[in-house]
Amino acid sequence: MSAVPPLTLSFDPRTIEHLGIRMYSHVPNAVAELVANAYDADATQVEVIIGSDHSITVTDDGHGMSRQDVADKYLRIGRNRRQTQESAKTESGRRWVSGKKGLGKLALFGIGRVVEVTTARTGESTATRITEPFSPGLREEG
């Protein structure tokens, strides 16, 4: 008897485009989502700069992500961090997590032609930067 090939779930790369555009096609909603992400990272300060070139930069003092966090958490669409009691609160345990469905990161794709995320975990000297020129597949830089 021959082995039966496994079934694999796949999706069209445009799925992210559709979710991002449909959910967050207006700048205020998308920026609010990014501020909520900073809140969930225990940030106490968030700065939003809207440039004359229509760029939007959101900077916060949250705990940041390691390269492994980016791979396991940020790049995993739909990750439900509320599945366990510990993850219902932020890392510090001082706040309830505002994010629910792991889709807020798609806000970036609904409003931007180029998305860049730069993050460094508190206490680490190396940052991870990913850039997405709004086409399928993320590229990691330096």
N, CA, C and O atoms as CSV, one atom per row, in Angstrom:
chain,resi,resn,atom,element,x,y,z
A,1,MET,N,N,0.848,-1.168,0.000
A,1,MET,CA,C,0.000,0.000,0.000
A,1,MET,C,C,0.901,1.241,0.000
A,1,MET,O,O,1.819,1.333,0.815
A,2,SER,N,N,0.653,2.182,-0.891
A,2,SER,CA,C,1.487,3.378,-0.978
A,2,SER,C,C,1.053,4.416,0.047
A,2,SER,O,O,-0.102,4.465,0.469
A,3,ALA,N,N,2.027,5.247,0.432
A,3,ALA,CA,C,1.747,6.294,1.427
A,3,ALA,C,C,0.844,7.363,0.821
A,3,ALA,O,O,1.013,7.758,-0.333
A,4,VAL,N,N,-0.085,7.805,1.592
A,4,VAL,CA,C,-1.000,8.861,1.156
A,4,VAL,C,C,-0.356,10.199,1.506
A,4,VAL,O,O,0.014,10.427,2.658
A,5,PRO,N,N,-0.218,11.088,0.517
A,5,PRO,CA,C,0.410,12.379,0.834
A,5,PRO,C,C,-0.445,13.167,1.831
A,5,PRO,O,O,-1.674,13.106,1.786
A,6,PRO,N,N,0.219,13.913,2.738
A,6,PRO,CA,C,-0.543,14.666,3.732
A,6,PRO,C,C,-1.318,15.807,3.093
A,6,PRO,O,O,-0.916,16.340,2.059
A,7,LEU,N,N,-2.418,16.172,3.707
A,7,LEU,CA,C,-3.178,17.335,3.277
A,7,LEU,C,C,-2.524,18.568,3.892
A,7,LEU,O,O,-2.121,18.546,5.055
A,8,THR,N,N,-2.420,19.632,3.119
A,8,THR,CA,C,-1.759,20.844,3.587
A,8,THR,C,C,-2.672,22.034,3.385
A,8,THR,O,O,-3.214,22.237,2.298
A,9,LEU,N,N,-2.841,22.816,4.430
A,9,LEU,CA,C,-3.597,24.048,4.321
A,9,LEU,C,C,-2.705,25.101,3.680
A,9,LEU,O,O,-1.563,25.290,4.100
A,10,SER,N,N,-3.213,25.777,2.681
A,10,SER,CA,C,-2.447,26.851,2.049
A,10,SER,C,C,-3.376,28.022,1.813
A,10,SER,O,O,-4.598,27.881,1.869
A,11,PHE,N,N,-2.798,29.167,1.551
A,11,PHE,CA,C,-3.604,30.342,1.260
A,11,PHE,C,C,-2.889,31.186,0.225
A,11,PHE,O,O,-1.664,31.160,0.108
A,12,ASP,N,N,-3.665,31.916,-0.504
A,12,ASP,CA,C,-3.125,32.820,-1.511
A,12,ASP,C,C,-2.458,33.981,-0.791
A,12,ASP,O,O,-3.031,34.510,0.162
A,13,PRO,N,N,-1.267,34.398,-1.212
A,13,PRO,CA,C,-0.597,35.525,-0.554
A,13,PRO,C,C,-1.447,36.801,-0.519
A,13,PRO,O,O,-1.217,37.671,0.321
A,14,ARG,N,N,-2.398,36.915,-1.400
A,14,ARG,CA,C,-3.259,38.106,-1.403
A,14,ARG,C,C,-4.234,38.130,-0.230
A,14,ARG,O,O,-4.900,39.140,-0.003
A,15,THR,N,N,-4.326,37.032,0.519
A,15,THR,CA,C,-5.214,36.981,1.684
A,15,THR,C,C,-4.872,38.102,2.657
A,15,THR,O,O,-5.764,38.788,3.156
A,16,ILE,N,N,-3.599,38.287,2.923
A,16,ILE,CA,C,-3.163,39.347,3.837
A,16,ILE,C,C,-3.548,40.708,3.274
A,16,ILE,O,O,-4.005,41.586,4.005
A,17,GLU,N,N,-3.362,40.873,1.985
A,17,GLU,CA,C,-3.744,42.138,1.351
A,17,GLU,C,C,-5.232,42.408,1.566
A,17,GLU,O,O,-5.614,43.515,1.947
A,18,HIS,N,N,-6.060,41.415,1.327
A,18,HIS,CA,C,-7.503,41.597,1.472
A,18,HIS,C,C,-7.903,41.883,2.921
A,18,HIS,O,O,-8.710,42.776,3.179
A,19,LEU,N,N,-7.339,41.126,3.865
A,19,LEU,CA,C,-7.669,41.340,5.272
A,19,LEU,C,C,-7.210,42.715,5.738
A,19,LEU,O,O,-7.956,43.427,6.410
A,20,GLY,N,N,-5.993,43.086,5.386
A,20,GLY,CA,C,-5.466,44.378,5.801
A,20,GLY,C,C,-6.244,45.537,5.223
A,20,GLY,O,O,-6.572,46.481,5.942
A,21,ILE,N,N,-6.543,45.485,3.952
A,21,ILE,CA,C,-7.260,46.580,3.297
A,21,ILE,C,C,-8.700,46.657,3.785
A,21,ILE,O,O,-9.210,47.749,4.034
A,22,ARG,N,N,-9.343,45.541,3.919
A,22,ARG,CA,C,-10.756,45.557,4.332
A,22,ARG,C,C,-10.927,45.947,5.788
A,22,ARG,O,O,-11.893,46.626,6.136
A,23,MET,N,N,-10.021,45.535,6.631
A,23,MET,CA,C,-10.168,45.814,8.060
A,23,MET,C,C,-9.671,47.210,8.436
A,23,MET,O,O,-10.236,47.850,9.323
A,24,TYR,N,N,-8.635,47.678,7.777
A,24,TYR,CA,C,-7.990,48.922,8.186
A,24,TYR,C,C,-7.671,49.787,6.968
A,24,TYR,O,O,-6.502,50.026,6.666
A,25,SER,N,N,-8.689,50.250,6.280
A,25,SER,CA,C,-8.446,51.056,5.094
A,25,SER,C,C,-8.375,52.541,5.419
A,25,SER,O,O,-8.107,53.350,4.531
A,26,HIS,N,N,-8.612,52.917,6.681
A,26,HIS,CA,C,-8.558,54.316,7.082
A,26,HIS,C,C,-7.432,54.505,8.096
A,26,HIS,O,O,-7.257,53.696,9.008
A,27,VAL,N,N,-6.682,55.570,7.922
A,27,VAL,CA,C,-5.506,55.825,8.751
A,27,VAL,C,C,-5.823,55.850,10.246
A,27,VAL,O,O,-5.099,55.207,11.006
A,28,PRO,N,N,-6.858,56.550,10.716
A,28,PRO,CA,C,-7.094,56.580,12.169
A,28,PRO,C,C,-7.279,55.184,12.782
A,28,PRO,O,O,-6.753,54.912,13.861
A,29,ASN,N,N,-8.010,54.313,12.115
A,29,ASN,CA,C,-8.213,52.956,12.638
A,29,ASN,C,C,-6.906,52.178,12.679
A,29,ASN,O,O,-6.630,51.470,13.648
A,30,ALA,N,N,-6.106,52.307,11.637
A,30,ALA,CA,C,-4.841,51.581,11.574
A,30,ALA,C,C,-3.871,52.097,12.632
A,30,ALA,O,O,-3.206,51.307,13.301
A,31,VAL,N,N,-3.785,53.410,12.786
A,31,VAL,CA,C,-2.893,53.982,13.798
A,31,VAL,C,C,-3.356,53.575,15.193
A,31,VAL,O,O,-2.527,53.261,16.047
A,32,ALA,N,N,-4.657,53.575,15.436
A,32,ALA,CA,C,-5.179,53.137,16.732
A,32,ALA,C,C,-4.773,51.691,17.019
A,32,ALA,O,O,-4.468,51.348,18.161
A,33,GLU,N,N,-4.769,50.856,16.001
A,33,GLU,CA,C,-4.360,49.461,16.172
A,33,GLU,C,C,-2.883,49.370,16.538
A,33,GLU,O,O,-2.497,48.553,17.374
A,34,LEU,N,N,-2.059,50.206,15.915
A,34,LEU,CA,C,-0.627,50.201,16.222
A,34,LEU,C,C,-0.374,50.690,17.648
A,34,LEU,O,O,0.502,50.168,18.337
A,35,VAL,N,N,-1.131,51.681,18.086
A,35,VAL,CA,C,-1.009,52.164,19.472
A,35,VAL,C,C,-1.455,51.059,20.434
A,35,VAL,O,O,-0.842,50.873,21.485
A,36,ALA,N,N,-2.510,50.329,20.088
A,36,ALA,CA,C,-2.959,49.211,20.925
A,36,ALA,C,C,-1.877,48.133,21.023
A,36,ALA,O,O,-1.700,47.526,22.079
A,37,ASN,N,N,-1.155,47.895,19.930
A,37,ASN,CA,C,-0.060,46.925,19.959
A,37,ASN,C,C,1.032,47.390,20.921
A,37,ASN,O,O,1.604,46.581,21.652
A,38,ALA,N,N,1.321,48.696,20.921
A,38,ALA,CA,C,2.308,49.250,21.852
A,38,ALA,C,C,1.837,49.065,23.295
A,38,ALA,O,O,2.629,48.724,24.174
A,39,TYR,N,N,0.568,49.290,23.527
A,39,TYR,CA,C,-0.024,49.087,24.859
A,39,TYR,C,C,0.190,47.643,25.308
A,39,TYR,O,O,0.579,47.391,26.448
A,40,ASP,N,N,-0.066,46.701,24.404
A,40,ASP,CA,C,0.107,45.284,24.731
A,40,ASP,C,C,1.567,44.919,24.957
A,40,ASP,O,O,1.860,43.877,25.543
A,41,ALA,N,N,2.489,45.767,24.499
A,41,ALA,CA,C,3.920,45.558,24.727
A,41,ALA,C,C,4.377,46.316,25.974
A,41,ALA,O,O,5.574,46.524,26.176
A,42,ASP,N,N,3.414,46.731,26.815
A,42,ASP,CA,C,3.687,47.440,28.062
A,42,ASP,C,C,4.336,48.808,27.866
A,42,ASP,O,O,5.030,49.297,28.757
A,43,ALA,N,N,4.116,49.423,26.716
A,43,ALA,CA,C,4.662,50.762,26.482
A,43,ALA,C,C,3.998,51.775,27.403
A,43,ALA,O,O,2.798,51.700,27.670
A,44,THR,N,N,4.790,52.716,27.881
A,44,THR,CA,C,4.247,53.830,28.660
A,44,THR,C,C,4.238,55.109,27.832
A,44,THR,O,O,3.569,56.080,28.184
A,45,GLN,N,N,4.988,55.105,26.728
A,45,GLN,CA,C,5.020,56.254,25.827
A,45,GLN,C,C,4.942,55.761,24.382
A,45,GLN,O,O,5.628,54.815,23.995
A,46,VAL,N,N,4.099,56.417,23.601
A,46,VAL,CA,C,3.963,56.104,22.183
A,46,VAL,C,C,4.009,57.431,21.431
A,46,VAL,O,O,3.330,58.389,21.799
A,47,GLU,N,N,4.807,57.473,20.392
A,47,GLU,CA,C,4.900,58.674,19.566
A,47,GLU,C,C,4.432,58.325,18.154
A,47,GLU,O,O,4.910,57.359,17.558
A,48,VAL,N,N,3.506,59.107,17.627
A,48,VAL,CA,C,3.007,58.919,16.270
A,48,VAL,C,C,3.390,60.168,15.484
A,48,VAL,O,O,3.017,61.282,15.852
A,49,ILE,N,N,4.135,59.975,14.401
A,49,ILE,CA,C,4.546,61.089,13.545
A,49,ILE,C,C,3.991,60.836,12.151
A,49,ILE,O,O,4.236,59.791,11.549
A,50,ILE,N,N,3.245,61.805,11.651
A,50,ILE,CA,C,2.746,61.737,10.281
A,50,ILE,C,C,3.544,62.765,9.490
A,50,ILE,O,O,3.425,63.970,9.712
A,51,GLY,N,N,4.357,62.268,8.565
A,51,GLY,CA,C,5.258,63.132,7.815
A,51,GLY,C,C,4.579,63.829,6.651
A,51,GLY,O,O,3.496,63.437,6.218
A,52,SER,N,N,5.230,64.868,6.154
A,52,SER,CA,C,4.700,65.610,5.005
A,52,SER,C,C,4.675,64.743,3.749
A,52,SER,O,O,3.969,65.057,2.791
A,53,ASP,N,N,5.445,63.651,3.748
A,53,ASP,CA,C,5.457,62.715,2.622
A,53,ASP,C,C,4.407,61.619,2.798
A,53,ASP,O,O,4.413,60.630,2.065
A,54,HIS,N,N,3.502,61.793,3.771
A,54,HIS,CA,C,2.425,60.865,4.092
A,54,HIS,C,C,2.925,59.598,4.795
A,54,HIS,O,O,2.177,58.630,4.932
A,55,SER,N,N,4.174,59.602,5.236
A,55,SER,CA,C,4.682,58.464,6.000
A,55,SER,C,C,4.123,58.536,7.419
A,55,SER,O,O,3.819,59.615,7.928
A,56,ILE,N,N,3.996,57.390,8.035
A,56,ILE,CA,C,3.537,57.306,9.418
A,56,ILE,C,C,4.565,56.497,10.186
A,56,ILE,O,O,4.897,55.374,9.806
A,57,THR,N,N,5.066,57.074,11.268
A,57,THR,CA,C,6.041,56.388,12.113
A,57,THR,C,C,5.457,56.285,13.514
A,57,THR,O,O,5.050,57.283,14.108
A,58,VAL,N,N,5.424,55.070,14.028
A,58,VAL,CA,C,4.953,54.841,15.392
A,58,VAL,C,C,6.131,54.264,16.168
A,58,VAL,O,O,6.683,53.224,15.808
A,59,THR,N,N,6.502,54.957,17.235
A,59,THR,CA,C,7.620,54.529,18.078
A,59,THR,C,C,7.103,54.407,19.498
A,59,THR,O,O,6.341,55.252,19.966
A,60,ASP,N,N,7.526,53.337,20.190
A,60,ASP,CA,C,7.082,53.173,21.568
A,60,ASP,C,C,8.214,52.641,22.422
A,60,ASP,O,O,9.242,52.200,21.909
A,61,ASP,N,N,8.016,52.687,23.729
A,61,ASP,CA,C,9.026,52.194,24.669
A,61,ASP,C,C,8.618,50.856,25.293
A,61,ASP,O,O,8.981,50.555,26.430
A,62,GLY,N,N,7.866,50.066,24.540
A,62,GLY,CA,C,7.469,48.738,25.010
A,62,GLY,C,C,8.657,47.792,25.063
A,62,GLY,O,O,9.778,48.171,24.725
A,63,HIS,N,N,8.408,46.559,25.489
A,63,HIS,CA,C,9.490,45.591,25.688
A,63,HIS,C,C,10.131,45.103,24.395
A,63,HIS,O,O,11.200,44.495,24.442
A,64,GLY,N,N,9.518,45.346,23.255
A,64,GLY,CA,C,10.115,44.942,21.983
A,64,GLY,C,C,10.085,43.442,21.768
A,64,GLY,O,O,9.609,42.682,22.611
A,65,MET,N,N,10.603,43.035,20.624
A,65,MET,CA,C,10.619,41.615,20.275
A,65,MET,C,C,12.022,41.187,19.885
A,65,MET,O,O,12.752,41.935,19.236
A,66,SER,N,N,12.387,39.995,20.279
A,66,SER,CA,C,13.624,39.384,19.802
A,66,SER,C,C,13.373,38.870,18.388
A,66,SER,O,O,12.234,38.855,17.922
A,67,ARG,N,N,14.424,38.453,17.717
A,67,ARG,CA,C,14.253,37.866,16.379
A,67,ARG,C,C,13.329,36.647,16.462
A,67,ARG,O,O,12.501,36.435,15.576
A,68,GLN,N,N,13.468,35.850,17.519
A,68,GLN,CA,C,12.630,34.664,17.693
A,68,GLN,C,C,11.178,35.065,17.942
A,68,GLN,O,O,10.264,34.412,17.437
A,69,ASP,N,N,10.951,36.140,18.722
A,69,ASP,CA,C,9.597,36.641,18.938
A,69,ASP,C,C,8.965,37.069,17.616
A,69,ASP,O,O,7.792,36.796,17.365
A,70,VAL,N,N,9.749,37.741,16.772
A,70,VAL,CA,C,9.230,38.162,15.469
A,70,VAL,C,C,8.784,36.942,14.676
A,70,VAL,O,O,7.697,36.929,14.100
A,71,ALA,N,N,9.634,35.915,14.652
A,71,ALA,CA,C,9.313,34.698,13.898
A,71,ALA,C,C,8.099,33.967,14.480
A,71,ALA,O,O,7.212,33.549,13.736
A,72,ASP,N,N,8.060,33.813,15.802
A,72,ASP,CA,C,7.026,32.995,16.441
A,72,ASP,C,C,5.714,33.727,16.693
A,72,ASP,O,O,4.649,33.109,16.704
A,73,LYS,N,N,5.785,35.035,16.895
A,73,LYS,CA,C,4.593,35.770,17.312
A,73,LYS,C,C,4.138,36.778,16.269
A,73,LYS,O,O,2.989,36.734,15.830
A,74,TYR,N,N,5.014,37.678,15.869
A,74,TYR,CA,C,4.605,38.739,14.945
A,74,TYR,C,C,4.254,38.192,13.564
A,74,TYR,O,O,3.259,38.607,12.970
A,75,LEU,N,N,5.055,37.270,13.051
A,75,LEU,CA,C,4.827,36.751,11.702
A,75,LEU,C,C,3.808,35.620,11.664
A,75,LEU,O,O,3.576,35.036,10.606
A,76,ARG,N,N,3.206,35.308,12.782
A,76,ARG,CA,C,2.168,34.274,12.826
A,76,ARG,C,C,0.813,34.970,12.847
A,76,ARG,O,O,0.410,35.532,13.865
A,77,ILE,N,N,0.126,34.928,11.736
A,77,ILE,CA,C,-1.159,35.591,11.599
A,77,ILE,C,C,-2.215,34.805,12.371
A,77,ILE,O,O,-2.300,33.583,12.247
A,78,GLY,N,N,-3.008,35.500,13.157
A,78,GLY,CA,C,-4.109,34.865,13.875
A,78,GLY,C,C,-3.711,34.187,15.163
A,78,GLY,O,O,-4.493,33.406,15.705
A,79,ARG,N,N,-2.521,34.455,15.675
A,79,ARG,CA,C,-2.085,33.851,16.944
A,79,ARG,C,C,-2.944,34.404,18.082
A,79,ARG,O,O,-3.009,35.617,18.282
A,80,ASN,N,N,-3.592,33.525,18.816
A,80,ASN,CA,C,-4.460,33.934,19.918
A,80,ASN,C,C,-3.676,33.897,21.222
A,80,ASN,O,O,-3.479,32.833,21.809
A,81,ARG,N,N,-3.229,35.065,21.668
A,81,ARG,CA,C,-2.419,35.109,22.880
A,81,ARG,C,C,-3.254,34.985,24.137
A,81,ARG,O,O,-2.701,34.925,25.235
A,82,ARG,N,N,-4.561,34.944,24.010
A,82,ARG,CA,C,-5.435,34.829,25.185
A,82,ARG,C,C,-5.811,33.389,25.507
A,82,ARG,O,O,-6.659,33.155,26.368
A,83,GLN,N,N,-5.202,32.429,24.838
A,83,GLN,CA,C,-5.596,31.033,25.058
A,83,GLN,C,C,-5.226,30.513,26.438
A,83,GLN,O,O,-5.851,29.574,26.932
A,84,THR,N,N,-4.220,31.109,27.065
A,84,THR,CA,C,-3.851,30.674,28.413
A,84,THR,C,C,-4.073,31.823,29.375
A,84,THR,O,O,-4.088,32.985,28.971
A,85,GLN,N,N,-4.242,31.508,30.621
A,85,GLN,CA,C,-4.493,32.531,31.638
A,85,GLN,C,C,-3.333,33.521,31.708
A,85,GLN,O,O,-3.555,34.723,31.856
A,86,GLU,N,N,-2.076,33.020,31.600
A,86,GLU,CA,C,-0.929,33.913,31.700
A,86,GLU,C,C,-0.903,34.932,30.560
A,86,GLU,O,O,-0.515,36.081,30.771
A,87,SER,N,N,-1.307,34.527,29.368
A,87,SER,CA,C,-1.221,35.428,28.227
A,87,SER,C,C,-2.410,36.375,28.128
A,87,SER,O,O,-2.465,37.195,27.211
A,88,ALA,N,N,-3.360,36.278,29.051
A,88,ALA,CA,C,-4.466,37.227,29.060
A,88,ALA,C,C,-3.998,38.588,29.564
A,88,ALA,O,O,-4.683,39.596,29.392
A,89,LYS,N,N,-2.826,38.604,30.187
A,89,LYS,CA,C,-2.228,39.852,30.651
A,89,LYS,C,C,-0.946,40.110,29.873
A,89,LYS,O,O,-0.345,39.201,29.300
A,90,THR,N,N,-0.548,41.378,29.872
A,90,THR,CA,C,0.694,41.725,29.193
A,90,THR,C,C,1.866,41.079,29.913
A,90,THR,O,O,1.708,40.518,30.997
A,91,GLU,N,N,3.023,41.161,29.315
A,91,GLU,CA,C,4.199,40.496,29.856
A,91,GLU,C,C,4.510,40.917,31.295
A,91,GLU,O,O,4.937,40.093,32.104
A,92,SER,N,N,4.297,42.183,31.611
A,92,SER,CA,C,4.571,42.669,32.966
A,92,SER,C,C,3.513,42.202,33.958
A,92,SER,O,O,3.745,42.217,35.167
A,93,GLY,N,N,2.351,41.787,33.453
A,93,GLY,CA,C,1.245,41.384,34.303
A,93,GLY,C,C,0.427,42.548,34.829
A,93,GLY,O,O,-0.488,42.350,35.629
A,94,ARG,N,N,0.744,43.771,34.388
A,94,ARG,CA,C,0.051,44.965,34.893
A,94,ARG,C,C,-1.195,45.323,34.098
A,94,ARG,O,O,-2.041,46.070,34.591
A,95,ARG,N,N,-1.329,44.812,32.883
A,95,ARG,CA,C,-2.453,45.196,32.022
A,95,ARG,C,C,-3.103,43.955,31.420
A,95,ARG,O,O,-2.467,42.919,31.231
A,96,TRP,N,N,-4.385,44.100,31.129
A,96,TRP,CA,C,-5.064,43.073,30.348
A,96,TRP,C,C,-4.728,43.328,28.884
A,96,TRP,O,O,-4.695,44.478,28.446
A,97,VAL,N,N,-4.484,42.280,28.137
A,97,VAL,CA,C,-4.152,42.395,26.718
A,97,VAL,C,C,-5.360,42.926,25.957
A,97,VAL,O,O,-6.481,42.455,26.147
A,98,SER,N,N,-5.122,43.911,25.094
A,98,SER,CA,C,-6.229,44.456,24.306
A,98,SER,C,C,-6.432,43.683,23.008
A,98,SER,O,O,-7.558,43.578,22.520
A,99,GLY,N,N,-5.359,43.144,22.446
A,99,GLY,CA,C,-5.464,42.387,21.203
A,99,GLY,C,C,-6.193,41.075,21.426
A,99,GLY,O,O,-6.080,40.461,22.487
A,100,LYS,N,N,-6.950,40.646,20.405
A,100,LYS,CA,C,-7.755,39.438,20.552
A,100,LYS,C,C,-7.431,38.367,19.522
A,100,LYS,O,O,-7.274,37.196,19.868
A,101,LYS,N,N,-7.331,38.760,18.269
A,101,LYS,CA,C,-7.307,37.764,17.207
A,101,LYS,C,C,-5.971,37.634,16.486
A,101,LYS,O,O,-5.848,36.794,15.594
A,102,GLY,N,N,-4.978,38.424,16.834
A,102,GLY,CA,C,-3.685,38.335,16.166
A,102,GLY,C,C,-3.705,38.883,14.754
A,102,GLY,O,O,-2.859,38.526,13.933
A,103,LEU,N,N,-4.671,39.753,14.465
A,103,LEU,CA,C,-4.785,40.315,13.115
A,103,LEU,C,C,-4.424,41.796,13.052
A,103,LEU,O,O,-4.326,42.351,11.958
A,104,GLY,N,N,-4.226,42.446,14.189
A,104,GLY,CA,C,-3.968,43.883,14.210
A,104,GLY,C,C,-2.741,44.298,13.425
A,104,GLY,O,O,-2.689,45.405,12.888
A,105,LYS,N,N,-1.752,43.419,13.353
A,105,LYS,CA,C,-0.541,43.739,12.603
A,105,LYS,C,C,-0.835,43.966,11.117
A,105,LYS,O,O,-0.042,44.584,10.408
A,106,LEU,N,N,-1.980,43.463,10.657
A,106,LEU,CA,C,-2.354,43.661,9.263
A,106,LEU,C,C,-2.786,45.097,8.987
A,106,LEU,O,O,-2.935,45.492,7.831
A,107,ALA,N,N,-2.987,45.880,10.051
A,107,ALA,CA,C,-3.346,47.293,9.884
A,107,ALA,C,C,-2.317,47.998,8.999
A,107,ALA,O,O,-2.661,48.871,8.203
A,108,LEU,N,N,-1.080,47.615,9.148
A,108,LEU,CA,C,-0.006,48.232,8.361
A,108,LEU,C,C,-0.235,48.062,6.865
A,108,LEU,O,O,0.027,48.975,6.082
A,109,PHE,N,N,-0.719,46.901,6.477
A,109,PHE,CA,C,-0.894,46.609,5.058
A,109,PHE,C,C,-2.115,47.289,4.466
A,109,PHE,O,O,-2.226,47.428,3.248
A,110,GLY,N,N,-3.029,47.711,5.323
A,110,GLY,CA,C,-4.218,48.395,4.835
A,110,GLY,C,C,-3.977,49.845,4.487
A,110,GLY,O,O,-4.748,50.435,3.729
A,111,ILE,N,N,-2.909,50.438,5.032
A,111,ILE,CA,C,-2.687,51.864,4.798
A,111,ILE,C,C,-1.351,52.179,4.140
A,111,ILE,O,O,-1.137,53.313,3.710
A,112,GLY,N,N,-0.448,51.208,4.049
A,112,GLY,CA,C,0.890,51.521,3.570
A,112,GLY,C,C,1.281,50.819,2.292
A,112,GLY,O,O,0.839,49.705,2.010
A,113,ARG,N,N,2.122,51.493,1.522
A,113,ARG,CA,C,2.710,50.860,0.335
A,113,ARG,C,C,4.003,50.158,0.684
A,113,ARG,O,O,4.362,49.160,0.058
A,114,VAL,N,N,4.709,50.677,1.686
A,114,VAL,CA,C,5.911,50.032,2.206
A,114,VAL,C,C,5.766,49.973,3.715
A,114,VAL,O,O,5.490,50.986,4.357
A,115,VAL,N,N,5.949,48.802,4.274
A,115,VAL,CA,C,5.835,48.618,5.712
A,115,VAL,C,C,7.199,48.203,6.235
A,115,VAL,O,O,7.819,47.272,5.721
A,116,GLU,N,N,7.658,48.903,7.262
A,116,GLU,CA,C,8.929,48.542,7.889
A,116,GLU,C,C,8.711,48.433,9.382
A,116,GLU,O,O,8.139,49.329,10.003
A,117,VAL,N,N,9.166,47.337,9.955
A,117,VAL,CA,C,9.077,47.119,11.395
A,117,VAL,C,C,10.501,46.913,11.900
A,117,VAL,O,O,11.217,46.028,11.432
A,118,THR,N,N,10.898,47.737,12.852
A,118,THR,CA,C,12.201,47.593,13.498
A,118,THR,C,C,11.942,47.407,14.978
A,118,THR,O,O,11.238,48.207,15.595
A,119,THR,N,N,12.507,46.355,15.551
A,119,THR,CA,C,12.254,46.058,16.957
A,119,THR,C,C,13.492,45.460,17.594
A,119,THR,O,O,14.258,44.741,16.953
A,120,ALA,N,N,13.673,45.768,18.857
A,120,ALA,CA,C,14.750,45.176,19.646
A,120,ALA,C,C,14.174,44.837,21.013
A,120,ALA,O,O,13.480,45.648,21.627
A,121,ARG,N,N,14.459,43.669,21.466
A,121,ARG,CA,C,14.009,43.225,22.785
A,121,ARG,C,C,14.752,44.030,23.849
A,121,ARG,O,O,15.956,44.255,23.727
A,122,THR,N,N,14.048,44.462,24.881
A,122,THR,CA,C,14.680,45.180,25.983
A,122,THR,C,C,15.870,44.381,26.495
A,122,THR,O,O,15.752,43.193,26.797
A,123,GLY,N,N,17.014,45.043,26.588
A,123,GLY,CA,C,18.224,44.391,27.075
A,123,GLY,C,C,19.079,43.774,25.988
A,123,GLY,O,O,20.213,43.376,26.254
A,124,GLU,N,N,18.565,43.682,24.768
A,124,GLU,CA,C,19.356,43.132,23.661
A,124,GLU,C,C,19.943,44.266,22.838
A,124,GLU,O,O,19.322,45.319,22.693
A,125,SER,N,N,21.127,44.056,22.303
A,125,SER,CA,C,21.794,45.100,21.532
A,125,SER,C,C,21.509,45.009,20.036
A,125,SER,O,O,21.830,45.936,19.292
A,126,THR,N,N,20.917,43.916,19.588
A,126,THR,CA,C,20.657,43.722,18.172
A,126,THR,C,C,19.175,43.893,17.878
A,126,THR,O,O,18.322,43.342,18.573
A,127,ALA,N,N,18.881,44.666,16.834
A,127,ALA,CA,C,17.497,44.871,16.418
A,127,ALA,C,C,17.197,44.004,15.198
A,127,ALA,O,O,18.098,43.637,14.444
A,128,THR,N,N,15.943,43.691,15.022
A,128,THR,CA,C,15.473,42.989,13.831
A,128,THR,C,C,14.650,43.971,13.029
A,128,THR,O,O,13.799,44.673,13.575
A,129,ARG,N,N,14.905,44.020,11.724
A,129,ARG,CA,C,14.131,44.905,10.854
A,129,ARG,C,C,13.604,44.087,9.684
A,129,ARG,O,O,14.352,43.377,9.013
A,130,ILE,N,N,12.308,44.201,9.454
A,130,ILE,CA,C,11.700,43.567,8.290
A,130,ILE,C,C,11.033,44.658,7.465
A,130,ILE,O,O,10.459,45.604,8.003
A,131,THR,N,N,11.118,44.508,6.163
A,131,THR,CA,C,10.537,45.479,5.239
A,131,THR,C,C,9.671,44.737,4.254
A,131,THR,O,O,10.063,43.702,3.716
A,132,GLU,N,N,8.494,45.272,4.021
A,132,GLU,CA,C,7.557,44.667,3.082
A,132,GLU,C,C,7.087,45.741,2.106
A,132,GLU,O,O,6.345,46.645,2.492
A,133,PRO,N,N,7.509,45.650,0.852
A,133,PRO,CA,C,7.051,46.632,-0.147
A,133,PRO,C,C,5.704,46.261,-0.747
A,133,PRO,O,O,5.507,46.379,-1.957
A,134,PHE,N,N,4.778,45.814,0.090
A,134,PHE,CA,C,3.424,45.419,-0.278
A,134,PHE,C,C,3.367,44.470,-1.465
A,134,PHE,O,O,2.701,44.727,-2.468
A,135,SER,N,N,4.067,43.400,-1.323
A,135,SER,CA,C,3.977,42.269,-2.230
A,135,SER,C,C,4.181,41.029,-1.370
A,135,SER,O,O,4.739,41.128,-0.278
A,136,PRO,N,N,3.742,39.869,-1.836
A,136,PRO,CA,C,3.828,38.677,-0.982
A,136,PRO,C,C,5.236,38.372,-0.521
A,136,PRO,O,O,6.190,38.508,-1.287
A,137,GLY,N,N,5.368,37.964,0.719
A,137,GLY,CA,C,6.643,37.526,1.277
A,137,GLY,C,C,7.401,38.649,1.955
A,137,GLY,O,O,7.612,39.705,1.360
A,138,LEU,N,N,7.810,38.432,3.187
A,138,LEU,CA,C,8.594,39.416,3.920
A,138,LEU,C,C,10.059,39.193,3.663
A,138,LEU,O,O,10.505,38.061,3.478
A,139,ARG,N,N,10.811,40.283,3.650
A,139,ARG,CA,C,12.252,40.194,3.524
A,139,ARG,C,C,12.868,40.707,4.804
A,139,ARG,O,O,12.457,41.744,5.324
A,140,GLU,N,N,13.849,39.992,5.314
A,140,GLU,CA,C,14.539,40.447,6.504
A,140,GLU,C,C,15.760,41.229,6.056
A,140,GLU,O,O,16.438,40.843,5.104
A,141,GLU,N,N,16.038,42.321,6.737
A,141,GLU,CA,C,17.205,43.132,6.422
A,141,GLU,C,C,18.111,43.169,7.638
A,141,GLU,O,O,17.665,43.063,8.781
A,142,GLY,N,N,19.418,43.326,7.352
A,142,GLY,CA,C,20.472,43.538,8.345
A,142,GLY,C,C,20.135,43.154,9.668
A,142,GLY,O,O,20.952,43.291,10.578
